Amino acid sequence: MTARIDVRSRLRIFDFEGSLIASGREVWTALEPEIQAVSGAYWQQWLRCFADERNWAPDDTQKMIDVGAVFLRNRFLDTAGTAWIESIERSVAAAYAKDVPPMALLSMISASDRAALEVLMRRVGAENPKLPALIDTLMRLSALEGDITVEIYNMYREYSAQTARDVLAADFRDSIGATVERASREGDALRIQAVHTSASARGMLGKASEVAAAAEQSAVAMREAAQTAAGLIRAIEDARQEVEAAAEIATRASGQAGAAVSTSEALSDHAKSIESILGLIRDIAGQTNLLALNATIEAARAGGLDRGVER
């Protein structure tokens, strides 16, 4: 985590006058004789606020005070270095492991720097013109330490969250591995079934196409039949009109035939009369011929008699 802390960019912000590092060395010179007390204030704040959770750091109190003194020395004398930031990371890691919130660490930093301020004012003296600059340096370094502490704490939070997500992801992969494998097998079976279904569907599609073609042909035939039926209807209508006309003609012809029959009957009667007359004529003719023959015969006889007399 320390490698991800950009100290130089922070110093450009906190050391806006460029005097922070040099002034930090002066502060250390003033605090060094009482640095154990300054470091002890850090742990006393812990005891005041979190006495029931003191077991978060396994080392004894004096050893922790000594470690704190080394940390302060690095903070004041090697502000641009990473040793003091590594110490912050170790404290944050131990606190995070015990679920100690970052505000507890910030309160301990504040308590330590308050003790440093008291030592600084007493040893430098209120009348010393350098005191304001030294106090300002102390405040800036305290704020810088707090900023780095919070950032490292958040890094651990992010790391833990990512680790938890990785664990969950691994558990998820393990838990669904069998399911995925089973689903894969079922998917293969479904794909095979889908192939068969696709073949059946293609067959049905072919049959459907044939049915569609037949239906189209039927539709064409039905349209032609409809057209033929329409023609038949028109022909029937024309035939009906012609039949009606023929019926009318037949009616007139029937009337005329009746008249012709009457005329024929009259002619038949006249023919019979004529036949009777002809029979009579024939009888008369026959009789006339007979008379003529007889007359001829008589004439012939008469002629013969005349020739006999002459001899």
FIDRENSE-388980 format. One record per residue (C-alpha): residue in one letter; x, y, z. Coordinates in nm, 3 decimals. Example, Ala and Ser with C-alpha at 12.3 -4.5 7.8 and 13.67 -1.06 7.14 Angstrom:
residues 2
@residuo->A, east->1.230, north->-0.450, up->0.780
@residuo->S, east->1.367, north->-0.106, up->0.714
end
This chain:
residues 311
@residuo->M, east->0.000, north->0.000, up->0.000
@residuo->T, east->0.288, north->0.236, up->0.084
@residuo->A, east->0.412, north->0.223, up->-0.275
@residuo->R, east->0.079, north->0.365, up->-0.388
@residuo->I, east->0.115, north->0.674, up->-0.168
@residuo->D, east->0.245, north->0.970, up->-0.365
@residuo->V, east->0.433, north->1.165, up->-0.095
@residuo->R, east->0.583, north->1.422, up->-0.328
@residuo->S, east->0.247, north->1.531, up->-0.469
@residuo->R, east->0.121, north->1.573, up->-0.113
@residuo->L, east->0.427, north->1.775, up->-0.014
@residuo->R, east->0.357, north->2.012, up->-0.303
@residuo->I, east->0.020, north->2.076, up->-0.143
@residuo->F, east->0.118, north->2.081, up->0.225
@residuo->D, east->0.461, north->2.244, up->0.175
@residuo->F, east->0.335, north->2.534, up->-0.034
@residuo->E, east->0.622, north->2.759, up->0.092
@residuo->G, east->0.897, north->2.499, up->0.046
@residuo->S, east->1.009, north->2.522, up->0.409
@residuo->L, east->0.828, north->2.222, up->0.560
@residuo->I, east->1.120, north->1.976, up->0.556
@residuo->A, east->1.372, north->2.220, up->0.705
@residuo->S, east->1.124, north->2.343, up->0.963
@residuo->G, east->1.039, north->1.980, up->1.052
@residuo->R, east->1.399, north->1.922, up->1.154
@residuo->E, east->1.382, north->2.222, up->1.388
@residuo->V, east->1.064, north->2.086, up->1.545
@residuo->W, east->1.235, north->1.749, up->1.602
@residuo->T, east->1.529, north->1.922, up->1.771
@residuo->A, east->1.290, north->2.086, up->2.014
@residuo->L, east->1.081, north->1.770, up->2.077
@residuo->E, east->1.351, north->1.503, up->2.091
@residuo->P, east->1.429, north->1.536, up->2.466
@residuo->E, east->1.063, north->1.461, up->2.547
@residuo->I, east->0.971, north->1.246, up->2.247
@residuo->Q, east->0.882, north->0.949, up->2.471
@residuo->A, east->0.607, north->1.156, up->2.632
@residuo->V, east->0.480, north->1.267, up->2.292
@residuo->S, east->0.470, north->0.905, up->2.170
@residuo->G, east->0.313, north->0.792, up->2.498
@residuo->A, east->0.024, north->1.038, up->2.449
@residuo->Y, east->-0.068, north->0.842, up->2.136
@residuo->W, east->-0.126, north->0.523, up->2.336
@residuo->Q, east->-0.282, north->0.698, up->2.633
@residuo->Q, east->-0.555, north->0.821, up->2.399
@residuo->W, east->-0.616, north->0.461, up->2.302
@residuo->L, east->-0.649, north->0.358, up->2.665
@residuo->R, east->-0.891, north->0.643, up->2.736
@residuo->C, east->-1.120, north->0.562, up->2.446
@residuo->F, east->-1.071, north->0.192, up->2.374
@residuo->A, east->-0.940, north->0.031, up->2.693
@residuo->D, east->-1.159, north->-0.278, up->2.639
@residuo->E, east->-1.002, north->-0.335, up->2.295
@residuo->R, east->-0.638, north->-0.288, up->2.394
@residuo->N, east->-0.554, north->-0.636, up->2.269
@residuo->W, east->-0.552, north->-0.508, up->1.907
@residuo->A, east->-0.173, north->-0.458, up->1.946
@residuo->P, east->0.003, north->-0.756, up->2.106
@residuo->D, east->0.328, north->-0.575, up->2.206
@residuo->D, east->0.366, north->-0.417, up->2.549
@residuo->T, east->0.303, north->-0.047, up->2.591
@residuo->Q, east->0.667, north->0.063, up->2.630
@residuo->K, east->0.772, north->-0.117, up->2.317
@residuo->M, east->0.491, north->0.050, up->2.129
@residuo->I, east->0.603, north->0.387, up->2.268
@residuo->D, east->0.956, north->0.322, up->2.143
@residuo->V, east->0.821, north->0.230, up->1.801
@residuo->G, east->0.614, north->0.549, up->1.805
@residuo->A, east->0.925, north->0.757, up->1.885
@residuo->V, east->1.106, north->0.612, up->1.584
@residuo->F, east->0.803, north->0.692, up->1.372
@residuo->L, east->0.802, north->1.056, up->1.488
@residuo->R, east->1.174, north->1.087, up->1.421
@residuo->N, east->1.121, north->0.969, up->1.061
@residuo->R, east->0.822, north->1.197, up->1.017
@residuo->F, east->1.013, north->1.508, up->1.120
@residuo->L, east->1.358, north->1.430, up->0.977
@residuo->D, east->1.272, north->1.229, up->0.662
@residuo->T, east->0.937, north->1.366, up->0.561
@residuo->A, east->0.995, north->1.295, up->0.192
@residuo->G, east->1.094, north->0.933, up->0.266
@residuo->T, east->0.873, north->0.627, up->0.307
@residuo->A, east->0.984, north->0.486, up->0.645
@residuo->W, east->0.725, north->0.681, up->0.845
@residuo->I, east->0.454, north->0.593, up->0.588
@residuo->E, east->0.541, north->0.222, up->0.627
@residuo->S, east->0.490, north->0.265, up->1.003
@residuo->I, east->0.148, north->0.419, up->0.936
@residuo->E, east->0.059, north->0.121, up->0.716
@residuo->R, east->0.156, north->-0.128, up->0.989
@residuo->S, east->-0.063, north->0.057, up->1.240
@residuo->V, east->-0.352, north->0.075, up->0.995
@residuo->A, east->-0.319, north->-0.296, up->0.907
@residuo->A, east->-0.329, north->-0.394, up->1.276
@residuo->A, east->-0.625, north->-0.163, up->1.340
@residuo->Y, east->-0.816, north->-0.285, up->1.036
@residuo->A, east->-0.761, north->-0.647, up->1.134
@residuo->K, east->-0.925, north->-0.572, up->1.472
@residuo->D, east->-1.207, north->-0.364, up->1.317
@residuo->V, east->-1.072, north->-0.046, up->1.479
@residuo->P, east->-1.229, north->0.247, up->1.288
@residuo->P, east->-1.009, north->0.516, up->1.128
@residuo->M, east->-1.148, north->0.783, up->1.361
@residuo->A, east->-0.973, north->0.604, up->1.649
@residuo->L, east->-0.639, north->0.638, up->1.471
@residuo->L, east->-0.710, north->1.005, up->1.394
@residuo->S, east->-0.791, north->1.077, up->1.758
@residuo->M, east->-0.461, north->0.913, up->1.863
@residuo->I, east->-0.267, north->1.127, up->1.610
@residuo->S, east->-0.439, north->1.436, up->1.744
@residuo->A, east->-0.353, north->1.344, up->2.105
@residuo->S, east->0.013, north->1.286, up->2.018
@residuo->D, east->0.046, north->1.616, up->1.828
@residuo->R, east->-0.133, north->1.805, up->2.106
@residuo->A, east->0.131, north->1.673, up->2.346
@residuo->A, east->0.399, north->1.775, up->2.093
@residuo->L, east->0.250, north->2.125, up->2.080
@residuo->E, east->0.267, north->2.159, up->2.458
@residuo->V, east->0.632, north->2.046, up->2.460
@residuo->L, east->0.714, north->2.276, up->2.170
@residuo->M, east->0.565, north->2.585, up->2.336
@residuo->R, east->0.737, north->2.509, up->2.664
@residuo->R, east->1.080, north->2.437, up->2.521
@residuo->V, east->1.085, north->2.705, up->2.249
@residuo->G, east->0.911, north->2.972, up->2.452
@residuo->A, east->0.621, north->3.190, up->2.361
@residuo->E, east->0.852, north->3.487, up->2.305
@residuo->N, east->1.055, north->3.306, up->2.037
@residuo->P, east->0.967, north->3.447, up->1.692
@residuo->K, east->1.017, north->3.100, up->1.538
@residuo->L, east->0.737, north->2.947, up->1.743
@residuo->P, east->0.451, north->3.029, up->1.502
@residuo->A, east->0.639, north->2.871, up->1.210
@residuo->L, east->0.721, north->2.562, up->1.417
@residuo->I, east->0.358, north->2.527, up->1.528
@residuo->D, east->0.246, north->2.565, up->1.166
@residuo->T, east->0.489, north->2.290, up->1.064
@residuo->L, east->0.356, north->2.063, up->1.339
@residuo->M, east->-0.004, north->2.122, up->1.225
@residuo->R, east->0.079, north->2.054, up->0.859
@residuo->L, east->0.261, north->1.730, up->0.938
@residuo->S, east->-0.026, north->1.621, up->1.162
@residuo->A, east->-0.276, north->1.687, up->0.880
@residuo->L, east->-0.050, north->1.505, up->0.632
@residuo->E, east->-0.028, north->1.201, up->0.861
@residuo->G, east->-0.407, north->1.198, up->0.903
@residuo->D, east->-0.462, north->1.218, up->0.527
@residuo->I, east->-0.224, north->0.930, up->0.458
@residuo->T, east->-0.373, north->0.722, up->0.742
@residuo->V, east->-0.726, north->0.755, up->0.600
@residuo->E, east->-0.611, north->0.675, up->0.246
@residuo->I, east->-0.425, north->0.361, up->0.353
@residuo->Y, east->-0.724, north->0.253, up->0.562
@residuo->N, east->-0.947, north->0.292, up->0.256
@residuo->M, east->-0.698, north->0.092, up->0.052
@residuo->Y, east->-0.736, north->-0.193, up->0.299
@residuo->R, east->-1.111, north->-0.162, up->0.276
@residuo->E, east->-1.096, north->-0.182, up->-0.102
@residuo->Y, east->-0.853, north->-0.472, up->-0.086
@residuo->S, east->-1.074, north->-0.661, up->0.158
@residuo->A, east->-1.380, north->-0.590, up->-0.053
@residuo->Q, east->-1.199, north->-0.712, up->-0.363
@residuo->T, east->-1.076, north->-1.020, up->-0.177
@residuo->A, east->-1.428, north->-1.089, up->-0.057
@residuo->R, east->-1.555, north->-1.048, up->-0.412
@residuo->D, east->-1.284, north->-1.285, up->-0.536
@residuo->V, east->-1.382, north->-1.541, up->-0.272
@residuo->L, east->-1.746, north->-1.504, up->-0.362
@residuo->A, east->-1.657, north->-1.535, up->-0.728
@residuo->A, east->-1.457, north->-1.851, up->-0.658
@residuo->D, east->-1.741, north->-1.994, up->-0.452
@residuo->F, east->-1.980, north->-1.897, up->-0.725
@residuo->R, east->-1.767, north->-2.066, up->-0.988
@residuo->D, east->-1.737, north->-2.377, up->-0.773
@residuo->S, east->-2.106, north->-2.383, up->-0.692
@residuo->I, east->-2.219, north->-2.338, up->-1.047
@residuo->G, east->-1.947, north->-2.551, up->-1.204
@residuo->A, east->-2.153, north->-2.867, up->-1.178
@residuo->T, east->-2.460, north->-2.679, up->-1.287
@residuo->V, east->-2.280, north->-2.540, up->-1.589
@residuo->E, east->-2.147, north->-2.883, up->-1.678
@residuo->R, east->-2.492, north->-3.034, up->-1.643
@residuo->A, east->-2.639, north->-2.749, up->-1.839
@residuo->S, east->-2.374, north->-2.807, up->-2.104
@residuo->R, east->-2.471, north->-3.172, up->-2.132
@residuo->E, east->-2.835, north->-3.081, up->-2.146
@residuo->G, east->-2.746, north->-2.815, up->-2.401
@residuo->D, east->-2.576, north->-3.079, up->-2.617
@residuo->A, east->-2.885, north->-3.296, up->-2.590
@residuo->L, east->-3.101, north->-3.001, up->-2.675
@residuo->R, east->-2.881, north->-2.921, up->-2.973
@residuo->I, east->-2.918, north->-3.278, up->-3.100
@residuo->Q, east->-3.291, north->-3.259, up->-3.044
@residuo->A, east->-3.291, north->-2.922, up->-3.215
@residuo->V, east->-3.119, north->-3.078, up->-3.518
@residuo->H, east->-3.391, north->-3.343, up->-3.538
@residuo->T, east->-3.655, north->-3.082, up->-3.480
@residuo->S, east->-3.499, north->-2.866, up->-3.748
@residuo->A, east->-3.504, north->-3.156, up->-3.992
@residuo->S, east->-3.866, north->-3.226, up->-3.906
@residuo->A, east->-3.941, north->-2.859, up->-3.939
@residuo->R, east->-3.775, north->-2.852, up->-4.280
@residuo->G, east->-3.986, north->-3.154, up->-4.383
@residuo->M, east->-4.297, north->-2.987, up->-4.253
@residuo->L, east->-4.192, north->-2.669, up->-4.430
@residuo->G, east->-4.157, north->-2.864, up->-4.756
@residuo->K, east->-4.499, north->-3.018, up->-4.705
@residuo->A, east->-4.636, north->-2.681, up->-4.613
@residuo->S, east->-4.488, north->-2.543, up->-4.934
@residuo->E, east->-4.655, north->-2.822, up->-5.129
@residuo->V, east->-4.982, north->-2.754, up->-4.950
@residuo->A, east->-4.938, north->-2.385, up->-5.021
@residuo->A, east->-4.874, north->-2.460, up->-5.389
@residuo->A, east->-5.177, north->-2.689, up->-5.399
@residuo->A, east->-5.379, north->-2.424, up->-5.224
@residuo->E, east->-5.261, north->-2.169, up->-5.479
@residuo->Q, east->-5.359, north->-2.405, up->-5.760
@residuo->S, east->-5.693, north->-2.464, up->-5.590
@residuo->A, east->-5.735, north->-2.091, up->-5.556
@residuo->V, east->-5.659, north->-2.049, up->-5.926
@residuo->A, east->-5.902, north->-2.331, up->-6.011
@residuo->M, east->-6.162, north->-2.176, up->-5.784
@residuo->R, east->-6.110, north->-1.839, up->-5.951
@residuo->E, east->-6.145, north->-2.006, up->-6.291
@residuo->A, east->-6.451, north->-2.199, up->-6.168
@residuo->A, east->-6.594, north->-1.875, up->-6.039
@residuo->Q, east->-6.531, north->-1.713, up->-6.375
@residuo->T, east->-6.685, north->-2.018, up->-6.549
@residuo->A, east->-6.981, north->-2.008, up->-6.313
@residuo->A, east->-7.021, north->-1.641, up->-6.386
@residuo->G, east->-7.014, north->-1.724, up->-6.759
@residuo->L, east->-7.265, north->-2.003, up->-6.705
@residuo->I, east->-7.487, north->-1.769, up->-6.513
@residuo->R, east->-7.469, north->-1.521, up->-6.798
@residuo->A, east->-7.531, north->-1.804, up->-7.052
@residuo->I, east->-7.824, north->-1.933, up->-6.847
@residuo->E, east->-7.961, north->-1.584, up->-6.828
@residuo->D, east->-7.922, north->-1.548, up->-7.205
@residuo->A, east->-8.081, north->-1.893, up->-7.257
@residuo->R, east->-8.363, north->-1.799, up->-7.024
@residuo->Q, east->-8.424, north->-1.487, up->-7.225
@residuo->E, east->-8.409, north->-1.689, up->-7.548
@residuo->V, east->-8.643, north->-1.954, up->-7.402
@residuo->E, east->-8.884, north->-1.682, up->-7.303
@residuo->A, east->-8.861, north->-1.542, up->-7.655
@residuo->A, east->-8.905, north->-1.893, up->-7.801
@residuo->A, east->-9.198, north->-1.954, up->-7.570
@residuo->E, east->-9.353, north->-1.635, up->-7.693
@residuo->I, east->-9.288, north->-1.742, up->-8.052
@residuo->A, east->-9.423, north->-2.091, up->-7.976
@residuo->T, east->-9.730, north->-1.933, up->-7.826
@residuo->R, east->-9.781, north->-1.731, up->-8.142
@residuo->A, east->-9.701, north->-2.038, up->-8.355
@residuo->S, east->-9.950, north->-2.242, up->-8.154
@residuo->G, east->-10.211, north->-1.983, up->-8.228
@residuo->Q, east->-10.120, north->-1.984, up->-8.594
@residuo->A, east->-10.113, north->-2.368, up->-8.598
@residuo->G, east->-10.464, north->-2.369, up->-8.455
@residuo->A, east->-10.571, north->-2.142, up->-8.734
@residuo->A, east->-10.391, north->-2.362, up->-8.985
@residuo->V, east->-10.566, north->-2.670, up->-8.846
@residuo->S, east->-10.901, north->-2.499, up->-8.889
@residuo->T, east->-10.804, north->-2.402, up->-9.243
@residuo->S, east->-10.683, north->-2.757, up->-9.310
@residuo->E, east->-11.009, north->-2.901, up->-9.184
@residuo->A, east->-11.197, north->-2.666, up->-9.412
@residuo->L, east->-10.976, north->-2.761, up->-9.703
@residuo->S, east->-11.029, north->-3.128, up->-9.618
@residuo->D, east->-11.401, north->-3.075, up->-9.635
@residuo->H, east->-11.359, north->-2.894, up->-9.969
@residuo->A, east->-11.137, north->-3.176, up->-10.092
@residuo->K, east->-11.402, north->-3.429, up->-10.000
@residuo->S, east->-11.658, north->-3.225, up->-10.191
@residuo->I, east->-11.424, north->-3.200, up->-10.485
@residuo->E, east->-11.361, north->-3.577, up->-10.465
@residuo->S, east->-11.737, north->-3.635, up->-10.478
@residuo->I, east->-11.764, north->-3.408, up->-10.776
@residuo->L, east->-11.472, north->-3.580, up->-10.942
@residuo->G, east->-11.639, north->-3.918, up->-10.880
@residuo->L, east->-11.952, north->-3.789, up->-11.034
@residuo->I, east->-11.752, north->-3.652, up->-11.323
@residuo->R, east->-11.577, north->-3.981, up->-11.365
@residuo->D, east->-11.912, north->-4.160, up->-11.362
@residuo->I, east->-12.045, north->-3.917, up->-11.617
@residuo->A, east->-11.731, north->-3.953, up->-11.823
@residuo->G, east->-11.757, north->-4.328, up->-11.806
@residuo->Q, east->-12.110, north->-4.318, up->-11.915
@residuo->T, east->-12.020, north->-4.071, up->-12.186
@residuo->N, east->-11.740, north->-4.291, up->-12.311
@residuo->L, east->-11.969, north->-4.590, up->-12.310
@residuo->L, east->-12.224, north->-4.402, up->-12.510
@residuo->A, east->-11.957, north->-4.288, up->-12.750
@residuo->L, east->-11.829, north->-4.643, up->-12.790
@residuo->N, east->-12.174, north->-4.769, up->-12.849
@residuo->A, east->-12.227, north->-4.496, up->-13.102
@residuo->T, east->-11.903, north->-4.586, up->-13.272
@residuo->I, east->-11.999, north->-4.949, up->-13.282
@residuo->E, east->-12.334, north->-4.862, up->-13.419
@residuo->A, east->-12.173, north->-4.639, up->-13.673
@residuo->A, east->-11.940, north->-4.915, up->-13.775
@residuo->R, east->-12.226, north->-5.154, up->-13.813
@residuo->A, east->-12.416, north->-4.906, up->-14.011
@residuo->G, east->-12.121, north->-4.858, up->-14.243
@residuo->G, east->-12.089, north->-5.231, up->-14.307
@residuo->L, east->-12.444, north->-5.268, up->-14.400
@residuo->D, east->-12.410, north->-4.993, up->-14.653
@residuo->R, east->-12.116, north->-5.162, up->-14.827
@residuo->G, east->-12.306, north->-5.490, up->-14.846
@residuo->V, east->-12.594, north->-5.329, up->-15.026
@residuo->E, east->-12.372, north->-5.172, up->-15.285
@residuo->R, east->-12.239, north->-5.512, up->-15.405
end
